[in-house]
Amino acid sequence: MSPRERELRSELKQLLLSVGLVRGNLSVRRRTCGKPSCHCMQEGGAKHPALYLVASNGGKFRQLFIPSELAAQTRQWVDAYQRLRDLLEELSELHWQKLKQRKT
């Protein structure tokens, strides 16, 4: 096993054991709250940000509203999943190259 492969496996293990993982992307949408006296209802008024987790499942998109108190944790989980995916791709490429070298 190469040193890089050991590093990748170690980082994969740390990610799997340390934080949650969730597949998807975060989307910030701006909305009005519906209260007539709120600034968001005025023409040109700033709308309220709302965070959603968006992912496809079986060819269909699904979305989940993320309350502000869960935003930081959700961002961490999404980032961890994306890092995990990148590490797996790099590990796969290393193994691909190993197989390719054996054929020549």
PDB file as gemmi writes it, atoms N, CA and C in Angstrom:
CRYST1    1.000    1.000    1.000  90.00  90.00  90.00 P 1                      
ATOM      1  N   MET A   1       0.849  -1.170   0.000  1.00  0.00           N  
ATOM      2  CA  MET A   1       0.000   0.000   0.000  1.00  0.00           C  
ATOM      3  C   MET A   1       0.899   1.239   0.000  1.00  0.00           C  
ATOM      4  N   SER A   2       0.602   2.145  -0.888  1.00  0.00           N  
ATOM      5  CA  SER A   2       1.412   3.357  -1.010  1.00  0.00           C  
ATOM      6  C   SER A   2       1.131   4.313   0.148  1.00  0.00           C  
ATOM      7  N   PRO A   3       2.060   5.234   0.407  1.00  0.00           N  
ATOM      8  CA  PRO A   3       1.819   6.220   1.470  1.00  0.00           C  
ATOM      9  C   PRO A   3       0.553   7.055   1.223  1.00  0.00           C  
ATOM     10  N   ARG A   4       0.314   7.423  -0.030  1.00  0.00           N  
ATOM     11  CA  ARG A   4      -0.884   8.217  -0.340  1.00  0.00           C  
ATOM     12  C   ARG A   4      -2.156   7.411  -0.076  1.00  0.00           C  
ATOM     13  N   GLU A   5      -2.130   6.146  -0.406  1.00  0.00           N  
ATOM     14  CA  GLU A   5      -3.297   5.298  -0.153  1.00  0.00           C  
ATOM     15  C   GLU A   5      -3.562   5.195   1.351  1.00  0.00           C  
ATOM     16  N   ARG A   6      -2.508   5.078   2.141  1.00  0.00           N  
ATOM     17  CA  ARG A   6      -2.663   5.039   3.597  1.00  0.00           C  
ATOM     18  C   ARG A   6      -3.269   6.353   4.106  1.00  0.00           C  
ATOM     19  N   GLU A   7      -2.807   7.476   3.570  1.00  0.00           N  
ATOM     20  CA  GLU A   7      -3.350   8.784   3.969  1.00  0.00           C  
ATOM     21  C   GLU A   7      -4.836   8.879   3.639  1.00  0.00           C  
ATOM     22  N   LEU A   8      -5.192   8.453   2.434  1.00  0.00           N  
ATOM     23  CA  LEU A   8      -6.586   8.516   2.015  1.00  0.00           C  
ATOM     24  C   LEU A   8      -7.470   7.651   2.909  1.00  0.00           C  
ATOM     25  N   ARG A   9      -7.023   6.430   3.171  1.00  0.00           N  
ATOM     26  CA  ARG A   9      -7.796   5.522   4.017  1.00  0.00           C  
ATOM     27  C   ARG A   9      -7.943   6.073   5.439  1.00  0.00           C  
ATOM     28  N   SER A  10      -6.890   6.682   5.940  1.00  0.00           N  
ATOM     29  CA  SER A  10      -6.933   7.262   7.274  1.00  0.00           C  
ATOM     30  C   SER A  10      -7.931   8.418   7.337  1.00  0.00           C  
ATOM     31  N   GLU A  11      -7.889   9.290   6.341  1.00  0.00           N  
ATOM     32  CA  GLU A  11      -8.816  10.419   6.326  1.00  0.00           C  
ATOM     33  C   GLU A  11     -10.261   9.946   6.141  1.00  0.00           C  
ATOM     34  N   LEU A  12     -10.463   8.922   5.317  1.00  0.00           N  
ATOM     35  CA  LEU A  12     -11.804   8.352   5.149  1.00  0.00           C  
ATOM     36  C   LEU A  12     -12.333   7.826   6.485  1.00  0.00           C  
ATOM     37  N   LYS A  13     -11.496   7.103   7.186  1.00  0.00           N  
ATOM     38  CA  LYS A  13     -11.900   6.540   8.476  1.00  0.00           C  
ATOM     39  C   LYS A  13     -12.245   7.651   9.463  1.00  0.00           C  
ATOM     40  N   GLN A  14     -11.419   8.696   9.514  1.00  0.00           N  
ATOM     41  CA  GLN A  14     -11.678   9.815  10.425  1.00  0.00           C  
ATOM     42  C   GLN A  14     -13.005  10.484  10.106  1.00  0.00           C  
ATOM     43  N   LEU A  15     -13.276  10.685   8.828  1.00  0.00           N  
ATOM     44  CA  LEU A  15     -14.544  11.303   8.435  1.00  0.00           C  
ATOM     45  C   LEU A  15     -15.730  10.446   8.843  1.00  0.00           C  
ATOM     46  N   LEU A  16     -15.626   9.158   8.605  1.00  0.00           N  
ATOM     47  CA  LEU A  16     -16.732   8.253   8.924  1.00  0.00           C  
ATOM     48  C   LEU A  16     -17.011   8.179  10.422  1.00  0.00           C  
ATOM     49  N   LEU A  17     -15.992   8.331  11.225  1.00  0.00           N  
ATOM     50  CA  LEU A  17     -16.156   8.192  12.662  1.00  0.00           C  
ATOM     51  C   LEU A  17     -16.439   9.505  13.393  1.00  0.00           C  
ATOM     52  N   SER A  18     -16.117  10.628  12.759  1.00  0.00           N  
ATOM     53  CA  SER A  18     -16.162  11.880  13.508  1.00  0.00           C  
ATOM     54  C   SER A  18     -17.434  12.700  13.331  1.00  0.00           C  
ATOM     55  N   VAL A  19     -17.941  12.806  12.130  1.00  0.00           N  
ATOM     56  CA  VAL A  19     -19.090  13.691  11.891  1.00  0.00           C  
ATOM     57  C   VAL A  19     -20.177  12.959  11.122  1.00  0.00           C  
ATOM     58  N   GLY A  20     -21.335  13.586  11.065  1.00  0.00           N  
ATOM     59  CA  GLY A  20     -22.408  13.045  10.250  1.00  0.00           C  
ATOM     60  C   GLY A  20     -22.144  13.302   8.779  1.00  0.00           C  
ATOM     61  N   LEU A  21     -22.891  12.622   7.949  1.00  0.00           N  
ATOM     62  CA  LEU A  21     -22.768  12.775   6.500  1.00  0.00           C  
ATOM     63  C   LEU A  21     -24.159  12.904   5.908  1.00  0.00           C  
ATOM     64  N   VAL A  22     -24.309  13.808   4.972  1.00  0.00           N  
ATOM     65  CA  VAL A  22     -25.580  13.902   4.258  1.00  0.00           C  
ATOM     66  C   VAL A  22     -25.291  14.300   2.816  1.00  0.00           C  
ATOM     67  N   ARG A  23     -25.930  13.583   1.897  1.00  0.00           N  
ATOM     68  CA  ARG A  23     -25.753  13.857   0.471  1.00  0.00           C  
ATOM     69  C   ARG A  23     -26.758  14.928   0.069  1.00  0.00           C  
ATOM     70  N   GLY A  24     -26.257  15.938  -0.606  1.00  0.00           N  
ATOM     71  CA  GLY A  24     -27.130  16.992  -1.085  1.00  0.00           C  
ATOM     72  C   GLY A  24     -26.382  18.298  -1.199  1.00  0.00           C  
ATOM     73  N   ASN A  25     -27.104  19.308  -1.599  1.00  0.00           N  
ATOM     74  CA  ASN A  25     -26.567  20.661  -1.712  1.00  0.00           C  
ATOM     75  C   ASN A  25     -27.454  21.595  -0.913  1.00  0.00           C  
ATOM     76  N   LEU A  26     -26.838  22.658  -0.416  1.00  0.00           N  
ATOM     77  CA  LEU A  26     -27.613  23.648   0.310  1.00  0.00           C  
ATOM     78  C   LEU A  26     -28.011  24.771  -0.637  1.00  0.00           C  
ATOM     79  N   SER A  27     -29.240  25.187  -0.505  1.00  0.00           N  
ATOM     80  CA  SER A  27     -29.785  26.238  -1.352  1.00  0.00           C  
ATOM     81  C   SER A  27     -30.410  27.309  -0.459  1.00  0.00           C  
ATOM     82  N   VAL A  28     -29.997  28.563  -0.664  1.00  0.00           N  
ATOM     83  CA  VAL A  28     -30.571  29.676   0.079  1.00  0.00           C  
ATOM     84  C   VAL A  28     -31.613  30.331  -0.816  1.00  0.00           C  
ATOM     85  N   ARG A  29     -32.795  30.452  -0.279  1.00  0.00           N  
ATOM     86  CA  ARG A  29     -33.886  31.103  -1.005  1.00  0.00           C  
ATOM     87  C   ARG A  29     -34.357  32.290  -0.189  1.00  0.00           C  
ATOM     88  N   ARG A  30     -34.831  33.296  -0.868  1.00  0.00           N  
ATOM     89  CA  ARG A  30     -35.338  34.494  -0.201  1.00  0.00           C  
ATOM     90  C   ARG A  30     -36.846  34.524  -0.370  1.00  0.00           C  
ATOM     91  N   ARG A  31     -37.546  34.722   0.772  1.00  0.00           N  
ATOM     92  CA  ARG A  31     -39.003  34.640   0.760  1.00  0.00           C  
ATOM     93  C   ARG A  31     -39.612  35.758   1.595  1.00  0.00           C  
ATOM     94  N   THR A  32     -40.871  35.961   1.361  1.00  0.00           N  
ATOM     95  CA  THR A  32     -41.636  36.854   2.227  1.00  0.00           C  
ATOM     96  C   THR A  32     -42.290  36.010   3.310  1.00  0.00           C  
ATOM     97  N   CYS A  33     -42.478  36.615   4.476  1.00  0.00           N  
ATOM     98  CA  CYS A  33     -43.052  35.865   5.592  1.00  0.00           C  
ATOM     99  C   CYS A  33     -44.578  35.952   5.622  1.00  0.00           C  
ATOM    100  N   GLY A  34     -45.150  36.941   4.949  1.00  0.00           N  
ATOM    101  CA  GLY A  34     -46.600  37.063   4.906  1.00  0.00           C  
ATOM    102  C   GLY A  34     -47.182  38.058   5.894  1.00  0.00           C  
ATOM    103  N   LYS A  35     -46.361  38.566   6.800  1.00  0.00           N  
ATOM    104  CA  LYS A  35     -46.850  39.558   7.760  1.00  0.00           C  
ATOM    105  C   LYS A  35     -46.947  40.911   7.053  1.00  0.00           C  
ATOM    106  N   PRO A  36     -48.107  41.524   7.030  1.00  0.00           N  
ATOM    107  CA  PRO A  36     -48.294  42.786   6.292  1.00  0.00           C  
ATOM    108  C   PRO A  36     -47.365  43.909   6.738  1.00  0.00           C  
ATOM    109  N   SER A  37     -46.979  43.938   8.003  1.00  0.00           N  
ATOM    110  CA  SER A  37     -46.146  45.038   8.497  1.00  0.00           C  
ATOM    111  C   SER A  37     -44.642  44.765   8.377  1.00  0.00           C  
ATOM    112  N   CYS A  38     -44.262  43.605   7.910  1.00  0.00           N  
ATOM    113  CA  CYS A  38     -42.842  43.243   7.820  1.00  0.00           C  
ATOM    114  C   CYS A  38     -42.184  43.951   6.638  1.00  0.00           C  
ATOM    115  N   HIS A  39     -40.892  44.253   6.792  1.00  0.00           N  
ATOM    116  CA  HIS A  39     -40.134  44.915   5.732  1.00  0.00           C  
ATOM    117  C   HIS A  39     -40.081  44.096   4.439  1.00  0.00           C  
ATOM    118  N   CYS A  40     -40.229  42.782   4.551  1.00  0.00           N  
ATOM    119  CA  CYS A  40     -40.144  41.928   3.362  1.00  0.00           C  
ATOM    120  C   CYS A  40     -41.333  42.130   2.422  1.00  0.00           C  
ATOM    121  N   MET A  41     -42.419  42.660   2.931  1.00  0.00           N  
ATOM    122  CA  MET A  41     -43.622  42.860   2.121  1.00  0.00           C  
ATOM    123  C   MET A  41     -43.588  44.174   1.350  1.00  0.00           C  
ATOM    124  N   GLN A  42     -42.703  45.074   1.741  1.00  0.00           N  
ATOM    125  CA  GLN A  42     -42.607  46.363   1.061  1.00  0.00           C  
ATOM    126  C   GLN A  42     -41.885  46.191  -0.264  1.00  0.00           C  
ATOM    127  N   GLU A  43     -42.245  47.013  -1.225  1.00  0.00           N  
ATOM    128  CA  GLU A  43     -41.594  46.951  -2.531  1.00  0.00           C  
ATOM    129  C   GLU A  43     -40.117  47.285  -2.363  1.00  0.00           C  
ATOM    130  N   GLY A  44     -39.263  46.401  -2.826  1.00  0.00           N  
ATOM    131  CA  GLY A  44     -37.816  46.586  -2.701  1.00  0.00           C  
ATOM    132  C   GLY A  44     -37.277  46.181  -1.339  1.00  0.00           C  
ATOM    133  N   GLY A  45     -38.131  45.710  -0.455  1.00  0.00           N  
ATOM    134  CA  GLY A  45     -37.686  45.290   0.870  1.00  0.00           C  
ATOM    135  C   GLY A  45     -36.922  43.976   0.818  1.00  0.00           C  
ATOM    136  N   ALA A  46     -35.969  43.842   1.718  1.00  0.00           N  
ATOM    137  CA  ALA A  46     -35.161  42.607   1.762  1.00  0.00           C  
ATOM    138  C   ALA A  46     -36.022  41.446   2.251  1.00  0.00           C  
ATOM    139  N   LYS A  47     -35.946  40.367   1.525  1.00  0.00           N  
ATOM    140  CA  LYS A  47     -36.707  39.175   1.902  1.00  0.00           C  
ATOM    141  C   LYS A  47     -35.897  38.337   2.891  1.00  0.00           C  
ATOM    142  N   HIS A  48     -36.568  37.454   3.575  1.00  0.00           N  
ATOM    143  CA  HIS A  48     -35.938  36.603   4.576  1.00  0.00           C  
ATOM    144  C   HIS A  48     -35.242  35.411   3.913  1.00  0.00           C  
ATOM    145  N   PRO A  49     -33.991  35.111   4.338  1.00  0.00           N  
ATOM    146  CA  PRO A  49     -33.314  33.936   3.783  1.00  0.00           C  
ATOM    147  C   PRO A  49     -33.861  32.654   4.412  1.00  0.00           C  
ATOM    148  N   ALA A  50     -33.983  31.628   3.598  1.00  0.00           N  
ATOM    149  CA  ALA A  50     -34.409  30.309   4.068  1.00  0.00           C  
ATOM    150  C   ALA A  50     -33.456  29.283   3.458  1.00  0.00           C  
ATOM    151  N   LEU A  51     -32.945  28.390   4.286  1.00  0.00           N  
ATOM    152  CA  LEU A  51     -31.973  27.387   3.851  1.00  0.00           C  
ATOM    153  C   LEU A  51     -32.675  26.052   3.617  1.00  0.00           C  
ATOM    154  N   TYR A  52     -32.361  25.427   2.483  1.00  0.00           N  
ATOM    155  CA  TYR A  52     -32.940  24.126   2.133  1.00  0.00           C  
ATOM    156  C   TYR A  52     -31.821  23.159   1.762  1.00  0.00           C  
ATOM    157  N   LEU A  53     -31.984  21.912   2.149  1.00  0.00           N  
ATOM    158  CA  LEU A  53     -31.126  20.828   1.690  1.00  0.00           C  
ATOM    159  C   LEU A  53     -31.839  20.194   0.504  1.00  0.00           C  
ATOM    160  N   VAL A  54     -31.130  20.103  -0.623  1.00  0.00           N  
ATOM    161  CA  VAL A  54     -31.736  19.606  -1.861  1.00  0.00           C  
ATOM    162  C   VAL A  54     -30.915  18.416  -2.359  1.00  0.00           C  
ATOM    163  N   ALA A  55     -31.606  17.326  -2.725  1.00  0.00           N  
ATOM    164  CA  ALA A  55     -30.934  16.135  -3.252  1.00  0.00           C  
ATOM    165  C   ALA A  55     -31.900  15.377  -4.150  1.00  0.00           C  
ATOM    166  N   SER A  56     -31.339  14.631  -5.073  1.00  0.00           N  
ATOM    167  CA  SER A  56     -32.174  13.780  -5.913  1.00  0.00           C  
ATOM    168  C   SER A  56     -32.241  12.397  -5.276  1.00  0.00           C  
ATOM    169  N   ASN A  57     -33.380  11.762  -5.454  1.00  0.00           N  
ATOM    170  CA  ASN A  57     -33.579  10.423  -4.919  1.00  0.00           C  
ATOM    171  C   ASN A  57     -34.446   9.659  -5.917  1.00  0.00           C  
ATOM    172  N   GLY A  58     -33.855   8.682  -6.578  1.00  0.00           N  
ATOM    173  CA  GLY A  58     -34.598   7.908  -7.559  1.00  0.00           C  
ATOM    174  C   GLY A  58     -35.074   8.746  -8.734  1.00  0.00           C  
ATOM    175  N   GLY A  59     -34.278   9.738  -9.122  1.00  0.00           N  
ATOM    176  CA  GLY A  59     -34.636  10.584 -10.253  1.00  0.00           C  
ATOM    177  C   GLY A  59     -35.555  11.738  -9.904  1.00  0.00           C  
ATOM    178  N   LYS A  60     -35.962  11.827  -8.665  1.00  0.00           N  
ATOM    179  CA  LYS A  60     -36.829  12.923  -8.235  1.00  0.00           C  
ATOM    180  C   LYS A  60     -36.083  13.782  -7.225  1.00  0.00           C  
ATOM    181  N   PHE A  61     -36.300  15.093  -7.322  1.00  0.00           N  
ATOM    182  CA  PHE A  61     -35.672  15.987  -6.368  1.00  0.00           C  
ATOM    183  C   PHE A  61     -36.511  16.068  -5.103  1.00  0.00           C  
ATOM    184  N   ARG A  62     -35.819  16.111  -3.998  1.00  0.00           N  
ATOM    185  CA  ARG A  62     -36.500  16.329  -2.725  1.00  0.00           C  
ATOM    186  C   ARG A  62     -35.771  17.462  -2.020  1.00  0.00           C  
ATOM    187  N   GLN A  63     -36.498  18.154  -1.172  1.00  0.00           N  
ATOM    188  CA  GLN A  63     -35.905  19.261  -0.448  1.00  0.00           C  
ATOM    189  C   GLN A  63     -36.415  19.270   0.982  1.00  0.00           C  
ATOM    190  N   LEU A  64     -35.579  19.799   1.849  1.00  0.00           N  
ATOM    191  CA  LEU A  64     -35.906  19.827   3.262  1.00  0.00           C  
ATOM    192  C   LEU A  64     -35.501  21.185   3.822  1.00  0.00           C  
ATOM    193  N   PHE A  65     -36.440  21.872   4.446  1.00  0.00           N  
ATOM    194  CA  PHE A  65     -36.138  23.145   5.087  1.00  0.00           C  
ATOM    195  C   PHE A  65     -35.210  22.893   6.269  1.00  0.00           C  
ATOM    196  N   ILE A  66     -34.164  23.718   6.389  1.00  0.00           N  
ATOM    197  CA  ILE A  66     -33.206  23.599   7.483  1.00  0.00           C  
ATOM    198  C   ILE A  66     -33.352  24.827   8.382  1.00  0.00           C  
ATOM    199  N   PRO A  67     -33.813  24.645   9.625  1.00  0.00           N  
ATOM    200  CA  PRO A  67     -33.919  25.786  10.528  1.00  0.00           C  
ATOM    201  C   PRO A  67     -32.536  26.375  10.827  1.00  0.00           C  
ATOM    202  N   SER A  68     -32.504  27.642  11.176  1.00  0.00           N  
ATOM    203  CA  SER A  68     -31.227  28.335  11.380  1.00  0.00           C  
ATOM    204  C   SER A  68     -30.374  27.665  12.462  1.00  0.00           C  
ATOM    205  N   GLU A  69     -30.989  27.064  13.460  1.00  0.00           N  
ATOM    206  CA  GLU A  69     -30.196  26.429  14.523  1.00  0.00           C  
ATOM    207  C   GLU A  69     -29.509  25.143  14.044  1.00  0.00           C  
ATOM    208  N   LEU A  70     -29.925  24.592  12.916  1.00  0.00           N  
ATOM    209  CA  LEU A  70     -29.277  23.399  12.361  1.00  0.00           C  
ATOM    210  C   LEU A  70     -28.417  23.698  11.136  1.00  0.00           C  
ATOM    211  N   ALA A  71     -28.321  24.963  10.748  1.00  0.00           N  
ATOM    212  CA  ALA A  71     -27.604  25.329   9.525  1.00  0.00           C  
ATOM    213  C   ALA A  71     -26.124  24.960   9.584  1.00  0.00           C  
ATOM    214  N   ALA A  72     -25.439  25.305  10.665  1.00  0.00           N  
ATOM    215  CA  ALA A  72     -23.999  25.033  10.766  1.00  0.00           C  
ATOM    216  C   ALA A  72     -23.724  23.535  10.733  1.00  0.00           C  
ATOM    217  N   GLN A  73     -24.503  22.761  11.481  1.00  0.00           N  
ATOM    218  CA  GLN A  73     -24.311  21.305  11.508  1.00  0.00           C  
ATOM    219  C   GLN A  73     -24.593  20.700  10.135  1.00  0.00           C  
ATOM    220  N   THR A  74     -25.646  21.170   9.488  1.00  0.00           N  
ATOM    221  CA  THR A  74     -25.993  20.642   8.163  1.00  0.00           C  
ATOM    222  C   THR A  74     -24.891  20.962   7.158  1.00  0.00           C  
ATOM    223  N   ARG A  75     -24.353  22.177   7.211  1.00  0.00           N  
ATOM    224  CA  ARG A  75     -23.235  22.544   6.318  1.00  0.00           C  
ATOM    225  C   ARG A  75     -22.043  21.622   6.548  1.00  0.00           C  
ATOM    226  N   GLN A  76     -21.755  21.337   7.806  1.00  0.00           N  
ATOM    227  CA  GLN A  76     -20.643  20.447   8.135  1.00  0.00           C  
ATOM    228  C   GLN A  76     -20.883  19.050   7.559  1.00  0.00           C  
ATOM    229  N   TRP A  77     -22.097  18.542   7.677  1.00  0.00           N  
ATOM    230  CA  TRP A  77     -22.415  17.210   7.157  1.00  0.00           C  
ATOM    231  C   TRP A  77     -22.330  17.163   5.636  1.00  0.00           C  
ATOM    232  N   VAL A  78     -22.817  18.201   4.972  1.00  0.00           N  
ATOM    233  CA  VAL A  78     -22.749  18.258   3.504  1.00  0.00           C  
ATOM    234  C   VAL A  78     -21.283  18.331   3.062  1.00  0.00           C  
ATOM    235  N   ASP A  79     -20.495  19.180   3.719  1.00  0.00           N  
ATOM    236  CA  ASP A  79     -19.072  19.291   3.384  1.00  0.00           C  
ATOM    237  C   ASP A  79     -18.342  17.979   3.609  1.00  0.00           C  
ATOM    238  N   ALA A  80     -18.666  17.284   4.704  1.00  0.00           N  
ATOM    239  CA  ALA A  80     -18.021  15.998   5.003  1.00  0.00           C  
ATOM    240  C   ALA A  80     -18.365  14.967   3.932  1.00  0.00           C  
ATOM    241  N   TYR A  81     -19.621  14.943   3.495  1.00  0.00           N  
ATOM    242  CA  TYR A  81     -20.013  13.995   2.453  1.00  0.00           C  
ATOM    243  C   TYR A  81     -19.258  14.290   1.157  1.00  0.00           C  
ATOM    244  N   GLN A  82     -19.158  15.562   0.800  1.00  0.00           N  
ATOM    245  CA  GLN A  82     -18.462  15.911  -0.433  1.00  0.00           C  
ATOM    246  C   GLN A  82     -16.974  15.584  -0.343  1.00  0.00           C  
ATOM    247  N   ARG A  83     -16.367  15.796   0.831  1.00  0.00           N  
ATOM    248  CA  ARG A  83     -14.963  15.432   1.024  1.00  0.00           C  
ATOM    249  C   ARG A  83     -14.795  13.919   0.928  1.00  0.00           C  
ATOM    250  N   LEU A  84     -15.716  13.180   1.528  1.00  0.00           N  
ATOM    251  CA  LEU A  84     -15.683  11.721   1.461  1.00  0.00           C  
ATOM    252  C   LEU A  84     -15.738  11.246   0.011  1.00  0.00           C  
ATOM    253  N   ARG A  85     -16.628  11.833  -0.763  1.00  0.00           N  
ATOM    254  CA  ARG A  85     -16.751  11.480  -2.172  1.00  0.00           C  
ATOM    255  C   ARG A  85     -15.452  11.766  -2.932  1.00  0.00           C  
ATOM    256  N   ASP A  86     -14.827  12.914  -2.647  1.00  0.00           N  
ATOM    257  CA  ASP A  86     -13.565  13.259  -3.307  1.00  0.00           C  
ATOM    258  C   ASP A  86     -12.458  12.275  -2.939  1.00  0.00           C  
ATOM    259  N   LEU A  87     -12.401  11.898  -1.665  1.00  0.00           N  
ATOM    260  CA  LEU A  87     -11.387  10.934  -1.228  1.00  0.00           C  
ATOM    261  C   LEU A  87     -11.593   9.575  -1.891  1.00  0.00           C  
ATOM    262  N   LEU A  88     -12.835   9.135  -1.986  1.00  0.00           N  
ATOM    263  CA  LEU A  88     -13.123   7.861  -2.650  1.00  0.00           C  
ATOM    264  C   LEU A  88     -12.731   7.894  -4.123  1.00  0.00           C  
ATOM    265  N   GLU A  89     -12.979   9.025  -4.767  1.00  0.00           N  
ATOM    266  CA  GLU A  89     -12.587   9.150  -6.178  1.00  0.00           C  
ATOM    267  C   GLU A  89     -11.073   9.060  -6.335  1.00  0.00           C  
ATOM    268  N   GLU A  90     -10.341   9.720  -5.444  1.00  0.00           N  
ATOM    269  CA  GLU A  90      -8.886   9.667  -5.530  1.00  0.00           C  
ATOM    270  C   GLU A  90      -8.369   8.263  -5.249  1.00  0.00           C  
ATOM    271  N   LEU A  91      -8.949   7.594  -4.259  1.00  0.00           N  
ATOM    272  CA  LEU A  91      -8.551   6.223  -3.949  1.00  0.00           C  
ATOM    273  C   LEU A  91      -8.862   5.292  -5.120  1.00  0.00           C  
ATOM    274  N   SER A  92     -10.006   5.478  -5.727  1.00  0.00           N  
ATOM    275  CA  SER A  92     -10.378   4.684  -6.889  1.00  0.00           C  
ATOM    276  C   SER A  92      -9.389   4.894  -8.037  1.00  0.00           C  
ATOM    277  N   GLU A  93      -8.979   6.134  -8.239  1.00  0.00           N  
ATOM    278  CA  GLU A  93      -8.015   6.423  -9.304  1.00  0.00           C  
ATOM    279  C   GLU A  93      -6.678   5.745  -9.029  1.00  0.00           C  
ATOM    280  N   LEU A  94      -6.248   5.727  -7.773  1.00  0.00           N  
ATOM    281  CA  LEU A  94      -5.003   5.017  -7.428  1.00  0.00           C  
ATOM    282  C   LEU A  94      -5.110   3.529  -7.757  1.00  0.00           C  
ATOM    283  N   HIS A  95      -6.242   2.931  -7.425  1.00  0.00           N  
ATOM    284  CA  HIS A  95      -6.433   1.509  -7.715  1.00  0.00           C  
ATOM    285  C   HIS A  95      -6.563   1.265  -9.214  1.00  0.00           C  
ATOM    286  N   TRP A  96      -7.188   2.179  -9.911  1.00  0.00           N  
ATOM    287  CA  TRP A  96      -7.287   2.091 -11.370  1.00  0.00           C  
ATOM    288  C   TRP A  96      -5.885   2.042 -11.981  1.00  0.00           C  
ATOM    289  N   GLN A  97      -5.031   2.931 -11.506  1.00  0.00           N  
ATOM    290  CA  GLN A  97      -3.652   2.969 -12.019  1.00  0.00           C  
ATOM    291  C   GLN A  97      -2.880   1.696 -11.689  1.00  0.00           C  
ATOM    292  N   LYS A  98      -3.114   1.142 -10.503  1.00  0.00           N  
ATOM    293  CA  LYS A  98      -2.476  -0.124 -10.133  1.00  0.00           C  
ATOM    294  C   LYS A  98      -2.884  -1.235 -11.092  1.00  0.00           C  
ATOM    295  N   LEU A  99      -4.174  -1.306 -11.383  1.00  0.00           N  
ATOM    296  CA  LEU A  99      -4.657  -2.330 -12.303  1.00  0.00           C  
ATOM    297  C   LEU A  99      -4.113  -2.112 -13.713  1.00  0.00           C  
ATOM    298  N   LYS A 100      -4.059  -0.883 -14.109  1.00  0.00           N  
ATOM    299  CA  LYS A 100      -3.559  -0.548 -15.451  1.00  0.00           C  
ATOM    300  C   LYS A 100      -2.091  -0.944 -15.579  1.00  0.00           C  
ATOM    301  N   GLN A 101      -1.290  -0.709 -14.555  1.00  0.00           N  
ATOM    302  CA  GLN A 101       0.131  -1.050 -14.606  1.00  0.00           C  
ATOM    303  C   GLN A 101       0.351  -2.558 -14.669  1.00  0.00           C  
ATOM    304  N   ARG A 102      -0.513  -3.317 -14.053  1.00  0.00           N  
ATOM    305  CA  ARG A 102      -0.373  -4.788 -14.087  1.00  0.00           C  
ATOM    306  C   ARG A 102      -0.661  -5.334 -15.462  1.00  0.00           C  
ATOM    307  N   LYS A 103      -1.454  -4.651 -16.242  1.00  0.00           N  
ATOM    308  CA  LYS A 103      -1.824  -5.141 -17.569  1.00  0.00           C  
ATOM    309  C   LYS A 103      -0.708  -4.932 -18.579  1.00  0.00           C  
ATOM    310  N   THR A 104       0.175  -3.959 -18.321  1.00  0.00           N  
ATOM    311  CA  THR A 104       1.229  -3.673 -19.301  1.00  0.00           C  
ATOM    312  C   THR A 104       2.482  -4.442 -19.050  1.00  0.00           C  
TER     313      THR A 104                                                      
END                                                                             
